[in-house]
Amino acid sequence: MSAAPVPDGAGADAGHDLADRLARVVGAGHVLLDPAVTAGYVRDWTGRWRGGCALVVRPGDEAQTAAVLAEVAAAGRRVVVQGGNTGLVAGGIPEAGDVLLSTTRLTRIGPVDPVAGTVVAEAGVTLAALQAHLRPHGLELPVDLAARDSCTVGGMAATNAGGIRVLLDGMMRAQVLSVDALSVDGRPLVRLHPLVKDNTGYSLSALLVGSEGTLGVITRLLLRVVPRPVSRAVVLLGLPGLPATLGVLAALRVRLPQLRAAEFVDDATLRLVLAHTGEPDPLPRRHPAHLVLELAGAPGRLDELLGALAGAGLGDDPDVDVAAAEDVAGARRLWGHRDRVTESVAAAGVPHKLDVSIPAMRTAEFVARCGELAVGGAAAPAVLLRSPRRRQHAPERPGRRSP
Ligand SMILES: Cc1cc2nc3c(=O)[nH]c(=O)nc-3n(C[C@H](O)[C@H](O)[C@H](O)COP(=O)(O)OP(=O)(O)OC[C@H]3O[C@@H](n4cnc5c(N)ncnc54)[C@H](O)[C@@H]3O)c2cc1C
């Protein structure tokens, strides 16, 4: 977000002047100038993008956030808002001279409303902290992703994060009911209202979802929460290819309307995960394609899931292998083969990340074309993953949402 260009001659002195004024708002301990300390804020999770900044400021509540934004705007500096810095397209990485506003001290969680199925959380609350807060109430935020220990609900809303359960519960857009947000110069932009059912005019909160820090700073959110299932049945299928995988999914969606998750992992990716995690192969044979499926709710869901697979003709298919789990550790182990993909790719080298959505029915065509475009052959994924690890300054900003 930009208030105005930095005036000519605004250099280190101007930066220190601003730092003094910000320190009066948030306390000197929450204005970071030392490059050794700010380094972790200006480098992205993948290691691919590295920026710079005049300073990092960490307000402790909404009033401080508003005052910080007003000071930064008056100084003519650009401000980049950052939550957990787990975004994969460098949206939260500032450039030299920018002010980085970190939401990591906005961590209060408000009351849970079990009747409405809502909770209020400040933007800097991590997904893991929110889930821990909701667990004793038998509730959870339906969106889950592997960055859960670091990513914040503000960042998840700003990126309209999807995660691994989009199938049943949708993306963050479906969970964000209302927000408090401030404009670039600190004025209230949108105010949170506590109603689940609201049909008054435009939804300005909805505009903030997916805005990636370009419209304003989200400081607080009213989030939809759902009953936490008491049991989860998970299966990992080994399949002959992606077209077969899509066929299985089509058959299962009709038979299992409550299917909570379905994630595809190809063989090259599974090999990479196994090499990184040291886990044994979950299946007796290698397969070109894998599908992780989850059905959750009352106990006994595994029988239902396996029954649906048999009904779809997979029970005695000689080309298909199945690993299944209904206990917590087993379900976590099977999910690990999908959950740890991003981490395993990053461990193999600096990844080139794109956040691409395509019509589901054209997935097989897309994956095949990607292989051809990358190196002109089917070995593309493995070759891509072997790029050397190196730090670099971003030659240009990557697209927030790549086509
Ligand atoms: C291991 C791993 C797995 C992941 N899995 C998934 C996945 O399954 N699905 C998926 O969709 N994404 C996934 N992601 C990426 C995902 O977008 C982020 O993890 C998360 O949504 C970003 O939250 P954050 O707090 O880290 O935001 P940051 O990285 O800090 O910021 C991301 C963007 O949001 C903006 N922003 C942050 N906070 C605010 C705020 N309070 N107000 C306004 N703008 C703000 C920033 O300016 C930036 O543009 C994954 C990332 C990792 C590292």
The ligand as a Gaussian input file, in Angstrom:
#p B3LYP/6-31G(d) Opt

LIG

0 1
 C        3.895000     -25.013000       4.177000
 C        2.881000     -24.100000       3.548000
 C        1.661000     -24.608000       3.117000
 C        0.708000     -23.763000       2.553000
 N       -0.452000     -24.329000       2.142000
 C       -1.386000     -23.551000       1.577000
 C       -2.631000     -24.122000       1.154000
 O       -2.853000     -25.317000       1.285000
 N       -3.552000     -23.295000       0.603000
 C       -3.338000     -21.957000       0.464000
 O       -4.226000     -21.247000      -0.017000
 N       -2.173000     -21.404000       0.853000
 C       -1.200000     -22.157000       1.402000
 N       -0.011000     -21.587000       1.790000
 C        0.203000     -20.167000       1.546000
 C       -0.791000     -19.346000       2.333000
 O       -1.279000     -18.266000       1.543000
 C       -0.254000     -18.755000       3.596000
 O        0.297000     -19.764000       4.394000
 C       -1.220000     -17.950000       4.483000
 O       -2.512000     -17.809000       3.965000
 C       -0.652000     -16.592000       4.617000
 O       -0.775000     -16.176000       5.944000
 P        0.366000     -15.282000       6.591000
 O       -0.153000     -14.784000       7.888000
 O        1.655000     -16.003000       6.645000
 O        0.441000     -14.059000       5.554000
 P        1.736000     -13.300000       4.995000
 O        2.601000     -14.252000       4.225000
 O        2.373000     -12.553000       6.083000
 O        1.043000     -12.282000       3.983000
 C        0.415000     -12.777000       2.818000
 C       -0.309000     -11.609000       2.122000
 O       -1.380000     -11.138000       2.941000
 C       -1.201000      -9.759000       3.290000
 N       -1.628000      -9.623000       4.695000
 C       -1.174000     -10.341000       5.757000
 N       -1.822000      -9.956000       6.868000
 C       -2.700000      -8.991000       6.511000
 C       -3.632000      -8.175000       7.222000
 N       -3.810000      -8.319000       8.552000
 N       -4.359000      -7.278000       6.526000
 C       -4.203000      -7.117000       5.195000
 N       -3.311000      -7.847000       4.470000
 C       -2.570000      -8.769000       5.117000
 C        0.273000      -9.469000       3.055000
 O        0.499000      -8.115000       2.739000
 C        0.578000     -10.384000       1.885000
 O        0.164000      -9.789000       0.679000
 C        0.976000     -22.387000       2.380000
 C        2.197000     -21.874000       2.824000
 C        3.147000     -22.708000       3.384000
 C        4.452000     -22.133000       3.830000

